[in-house]
Amino acid sequence: MPVAMVHWLSMLLGMVGVSNAEFSAQTFLASTVPCNSTLTTHVPVTCRGKVFDKAKLDVWAKNLDFEFGHLSKQDWQALVKQYTAPWASSRILGGTTELFDGFNETKNYNLLDFLPIAVRGLVDHTFAQEEEYLPKGLPMPPNPPAAPKVYPKGILVPNCWTTVYEFLRSVTSALGDQDKLFHDVYSTDDKDAQAWLQNMTWRIPGGIAARRRFGDIAFIFLRDKAFQRPVLEHAVVFLDQDIVFEKAGTGELNPYRLTDLATVQKEWAPTEQHGLFSWEFHRPKFDTEQLKPFADEFSLSAQPVDSRWPEFWSWPEDLKQQYSLATADNPRNTSQIDGFTLLKGRRYGFCKSSSRTGGWEVCSKEAARKPRLEPYFVV
């Protein structure tokens, strides 16, 4: 269980970096474990728990998998309506793109076959963090104590809320009939993520008891009377009432996975269950603002200049597009900044894969180091 009072950025800096970022497919034990999780569809389904053989904590050990087997055309249409129509344009639903196939009576169907490419490509993967020294000679704030310390390396690693953002961005693209999809890998300061949450979603009333639908999100906060601001700790996106897609933390053994609400609550116990964490449920707007990639939403290039340390904004434009700035503030005294970290963004594509359930995987090579470039897409 993560220590509640440790800010996510402090945990990130405590990890061991690697020279090259890498997606890795998870390996699972040969036998599965019982699964009591359910979907709301009327179509018969079998749930199984796949056990990650390298998991360090029980809450990260199981990925859910939902098998339908052979389907009738009527049941297939019901699943398309519930799990595909919320993310796909009519052209994509018609099977004329690579993103979604028409009905096949001989196919053994899995829930992944109906879900967005972002889920199909990322699920059952982990990501090894990359750290590399920042380029020499860049303008920097004065040395401490005149200004907070700058961590000398840029960090490339995805976290939970940027995974949610990218899911929603790709869904918005597909709803707009775009079939050239990509995935930007990055982290952001939690304050930037909270600003996006307030601007681009509606709050769903009802708390844990709220009726949720495909694409709704839960943001999990640590709040305290002594805090001047809430601290965002985790985020997940709903595929069904109690089934979510998540990046379960930033560590290289923290998986992209399907899991259930009960598992997330076990790790991040809600205040309604006498836990430490405040949960908020939100519904995305899915408008054109949600189409912005990393470089246009979270990077230094996209953020207004902070007059306290403008040096970062005098970097070359291509570098400003590659990095976002994380400020490690003290939630009890937000004027106290302990340090800066430059968080890097990099673009990946999705490739067809006949060996993976769902038919897609994230491409191991990047499109470009400049995340604003044209989308990268391989078939």
C-alpha positions in Angstrom: 0.0 0.0 0.0 1.5 3.4 -1.0 2.2 5.7 1.9 -0.5 8.3 1.8 1.6 11.2 2.7 4.3 10.7 0.1 3.7 12.9 -3.0 3.7 10.9 -6.3 6.6 13.0 -7.6 8.8 12.1 -4.6 8.0 8.4 -5.3 8.9 8.9 -8.9 12.3 10.4 -8.2 13.0 7.5 -5.8 12.8 5.0 -8.6 15.7 3.6 -10.6 15.8 5.0 -14.1 16.8 3.0 -17.2 18.7 4.3 -20.2 15.9 3.5 -22.7 12.1 3.6 -22.2 10.4 0.3 -23.0 7.0 -1.2 -23.1 7.0 -4.9 -22.1 4.3 -7.4 -22.3 3.4 -8.9 -19.0 4.0 -12.6 -18.3 1.3 -14.5 -16.4 1.2 -17.7 -14.4 -0.2 -20.6 -16.4 -3.2 -21.0 -14.1 -5.8 -18.3 -13.6 -7.6 -17.4 -10.4 -11.4 -17.0 -9.6 -13.0 -13.8 -10.7 -16.3 -12.5 -9.2 -16.3 -9.4 -11.3 -19.3 -8.9 -13.6 -20.3 -6.8 -16.6 -23.7 -5.3 -17.0 -24.4 -6.8 -20.4 -27.0 -9.6 -20.7 -24.6 -11.5 -23.0 -23.1 -14.6 -21.1 -19.5 -14.0 -20.2 -16.7 -15.7 -18.3 -14.3 -13.7 -16.2 -10.9 -14.9 -15.2 -8.0 -13.4 -13.3 -4.6 -13.5 -14.9 -1.8 -13.5 -12.3 1.2 -11.3 -13.1 4.2 -13.4 -12.1 6.4 -10.4 -11.2 3.9 -8.4 -9.2 5.3 -7.0 -5.9 2.0 -6.2 -4.3 -1.3 -8.2 -4.2 -3.3 -5.3 -5.5 -1.2 -5.3 -8.7 -1.1 -9.0 -9.2 -4.3 -9.7 -11.1 -5.5 -8.5 -14.5 -9.1 -9.2 -15.5 -10.1 -10.9 -18.7 -13.6 -11.4 -20.0 -14.3 -14.1 -22.6 -17.6 -14.3 -24.6 -16.6 -17.2 -26.9 -18.7 -17.6 -30.1 -21.5 -15.0 -30.4 -24.8 -14.8 -32.2 -25.2 -11.8 -34.5 -27.7 -10.4 -32.0 -25.4 -10.7 -29.0 -22.5 -9.2 -31.0 -24.7 -6.2 -31.9 -25.6 -5.8 -28.3 -21.9 -5.7 -27.3 -21.1 -3.3 -30.1 -23.8 -1.0 -28.9 -22.6 -1.0 -25.3 -18.8 -1.1 -25.6 -17.9 0.1 -29.2 -20.5 2.7 -30.2 -19.4 5.0 -27.3 -15.9 5.4 -28.8 -16.3 4.8 -32.6 -17.7 6.8 -35.5 -20.3 5.3 -37.8 -17.6 4.6 -40.4 -15.4 2.8 -37.9 -18.5 0.8 -36.7 -19.1 -0.2 -40.3 -15.9 -2.1 -40.4 -14.3 -0.1 -43.2 -11.2 0.8 -41.1 -8.5 -1.2 -39.4 -9.9 -0.2 -36.0 -12.9 -2.5 -35.8 -13.8 -5.7 -37.6 -17.3 -6.8 -38.6 -19.1 -9.8 -37.2 -17.4 -13.2 -37.5 -19.5 -16.2 -36.4 -16.4 -18.4 -36.0 -14.5 -16.0 -33.7 -14.0 -16.5 -30.0 -14.8 -13.0 -28.8 -13.2 -11.2 -25.8 -14.3 -7.9 -24.3 -11.1 -6.4 -25.7 -12.4 -6.9 -29.2 -15.0 -4.2 -28.6 -12.8 -1.7 -26.7 -10.8 1.3 -28.0 -7.4 0.8 -29.6 -5.8 2.5 -26.6 -7.0 -0.3 -24.3 -6.4 -3.1 -26.7 -2.8 -1.9 -27.4 -1.8 -1.1 -23.8 -3.5 -3.6 -21.6 -1.3 -6.3 -20.1 1.9 -4.2 -20.6 4.3 -2.4 -18.2 6.6 0.5 -19.0 10.2 0.9 -17.9 11.0 4.5 -16.9 13.7 6.4 -18.8 15.9 9.1 -17.4 18.5 11.1 -19.3 20.4 14.2 -18.4 18.9 17.5 -19.7 20.8 19.1 -22.5 23.7 21.3 -21.4 23.6 25.1 -21.6 19.9 25.5 -21.1 18.7 28.6 -19.2 17.9 27.6 -15.6 16.6 29.3 -12.5 19.3 30.5 -10.0 20.9 27.9 -7.8 19.4 27.2 -4.3 18.6 29.0 -2.1 17.6 31.7 -4.6 15.3 29.2 -6.4 14.3 25.5 -5.9 16.7 22.8 -7.1 16.2 21.4 -10.6 16.5 17.7 -10.9 19.3 17.2 -13.6 17.6 14.5 -15.6 14.4 14.5 -17.6 12.0 11.7 -16.9 9.9 9.8 -19.4 7.2 7.7 -17.7 3.4 7.4 -18.0 1.2 7.7 -14.9 -2.4 7.0 -14.2 -4.0 10.3 -15.0 -2.1 10.9 -18.2 -3.2 7.4 -19.3 -6.8 8.4 -18.6 -6.2 11.7 -20.6 -4.8 9.8 -23.6 -7.7 7.3 -23.5 -10.2 10.1 -23.7 -8.2 11.9 -26.4 -8.1 8.9 -28.6 -11.8 8.2 -28.0 -12.6 11.8 -29.0 -10.5 11.3 -32.2 -12.3 8.1 -33.1 -15.7 9.6 -32.4 -14.6 12.4 -34.8 -14.0 9.7 -37.5 -10.2 9.8 -37.2 -8.6 6.4 -37.7 -4.9 7.4 -37.5 -4.5 7.0 -33.7 -1.4 7.3 -31.5 -0.4 7.4 -27.9 1.7 10.0 -26.1 3.6 8.7 -23.1 4.3 11.2 -20.4 3.5 12.3 -16.8 2.4 15.7 -15.6 2.3 17.7 -12.4 -0.9 16.7 -10.6 -1.9 20.4 -10.4 -2.0 20.5 -14.2 -4.1 17.3 -14.3 -6.5 18.9 -11.8 -6.9 22.0 -13.9 -7.8 19.8 -16.9 -10.3 17.9 -14.8 -12.1 21.0 -13.8 -12.1 22.4 -17.4 -13.0 19.3 -19.4 -15.4 17.3 -17.3 -18.6 17.5 -15.4 -18.9 16.2 -11.8 -21.3 13.2 -11.4 -23.3 13.5 -8.2 -23.9 10.5 -6.0 -20.3 9.5 -5.1 -19.5 5.8 -5.0 -23.2 5.0 -5.5 -23.4 7.0 -8.8 -24.5 5.3 -12.0 -21.5 5.2 -14.2 -21.1 4.6 -17.9 -18.4 4.0 -20.5 -15.8 6.8 -20.4 -16.6 8.2 -17.0 -13.6 8.7 -14.8 -12.7 8.6 -11.1 -10.1 10.9 -9.7 -8.8 10.0 -6.2 -7.5 12.7 -3.9 -5.8 13.0 -0.6 -7.4 15.8 1.4 -6.6 17.1 4.8 -7.7 20.0 6.9 -4.1 21.1 7.1 -3.7 21.1 3.3 -4.0 24.2 1.2 -4.9 22.1 -1.8 -5.9 18.5 -2.5 -3.3 16.1 -3.8 -4.3 14.0 -6.7 -3.2 10.4 -6.1 -4.8 8.2 -8.8 -7.2 8.1 -11.7 -9.1 5.4 -13.6 -11.5 5.3 -16.5 -14.7 3.2 -16.5 -15.6 0.7 -19.2 -18.7 -0.5 -17.3 -20.4 0.2 -14.0 -17.6 -1.4 -11.9 -14.9 -2.3 -14.5 -12.1 0.1 -15.2 -9.0 0.5 -17.3 -6.0 1.9 -15.4 -2.2 2.4 -15.3 -1.7 1.1 -11.8 1.1 3.6 -10.9 4.4 4.7 -12.5 6.6 1.8 -11.5 8.0 -0.5 -14.2 6.0 -3.4 -12.7 2.8 -1.4 -12.4 0.6 -2.7 -15.2 -1.8 -1.3 -17.7 -4.8 -3.5 -17.0 -8.5 -4.1 -16.7 -9.6 -4.4 -13.1 -12.7 -3.9 -10.9 -13.7 -1.1 -8.6 -13.3 -3.3 -5.5 -9.6 -3.8 -6.3 -9.0 0.0 -6.7 -10.9 0.7 -3.5 -8.7 -1.8 -1.7 -5.6 0.2 -2.6 -7.2 3.6 -2.4 -9.9 3.2 0.3 -12.6 5.8 0.0 -13.6 8.0 2.9 -17.1 6.5 2.6 -15.5 3.2 3.6 -13.5 4.9 6.5 -10.5 5.2 4.2 -8.1 8.1 3.6 -9.0 9.0 0.1 -11.7 11.3 -1.4 -13.2 10.0 -4.7 -14.7 12.1 -7.4 -16.6 10.8 -10.4 -16.6 12.9 -13.6 -18.0 12.7 -17.1 -15.9 13.9 -20.0 -17.2 16.5 -22.5 -15.5 14.8 -25.5 -15.2 18.1 -27.3 -12.5 19.4 -29.6 -10.4 20.6 -26.6 -10.0 17.0 -25.6 -8.1 16.4 -28.9 -5.0 18.2 -27.8 -1.9 16.0 -27.6 0.7 16.4 -24.9 2.6 19.2 -26.6 -0.5 21.3 -27.0 -2.0 20.7 -23.5 0.7 20.0 -20.9 4.1 20.9 -22.3 6.1 24.0 -21.4 5.1 25.3 -24.9 1.4 25.0 -24.0 1.5 26.4 -20.4 1.6 30.1 -19.5 5.0 31.5 -18.4 5.5 31.4 -14.7 7.0 34.7 -13.8 8.8 33.2 -10.8 11.1 31.1 -13.0 10.7 32.2 -16.6 14.0 30.6 -17.6 12.3 27.4 -18.6 10.2 29.3 -21.2 13.3 30.7 -22.9 14.3 27.2 -24.0 14.2 26.3 -27.7 10.7 25.7 -28.9 11.3 22.0 -29.8 12.5 21.3 -26.3 9.5 23.2 -24.8 7.3 20.9 -26.8 9.0 17.8 -25.4 8.9 18.7 -21.7 6.4 19.7 -19.0 7.4 21.2 -15.7 6.5 19.5 -12.4 6.8 21.6 -9.2 7.0 19.7 -6.0 5.1 22.0 -3.7 4.1 21.3 -0.1 0.3 20.9 0.1 0.4 22.3 3.6 2.1 25.4 2.3 1.9 25.7 -1.5 4.3 28.7 -1.6 7.0 26.2 -0.5 8.5 24.6 -3.6 11.0 21.8 -2.9 12.2 21.3 -6.4 11.5 21.1 -10.2 11.4 18.0 -12.4 11.2 18.1 -16.2 8.8 15.4 -17.4 9.3 14.3 -21.0 6.7 13.3 -23.6 7.2 10.8 -26.4 4.8 9.5 -29.1 4.1 5.9 -29.8 1.9 4.2 -32.3 -0.4 1.1 -32.3 0.4 -1.9 -34.5 -1.8 -4.8 -35.6 -0.9 -8.0 -33.7 -2.4 -11.4 -34.5 -0.8 -12.9 -31.4 -2.6 -10.6 -28.9 -6.1 -10.7 -27.7 -7.8 -7.7 -29.1 -5.5 -7.7 -32.1 -3.4 -4.6 -31.3 -0.3 -3.7 -29.4 1.6 -0.5 -28.7 4.5 0.0 -31.1 7.9 -0.3 -29.5 9.5 2.5 -31.5 8.6 6.2 -31.2 7.1 8.3 -34.0 9.3 11.2 -33.2 10.9 13.0 -30.3 8.7 16.0 -31.0 5.2 15.0 -29.7 3.5 17.7 -31.9 4.4 16.0 -35.1 1.8 14.1 -37.2 0.3 11.0 -35.7 2.3 7.8 -36.1 0.3 4.8 -37.2 1.3 1.3 -38.4 -0.8 -1.4 -39.8 
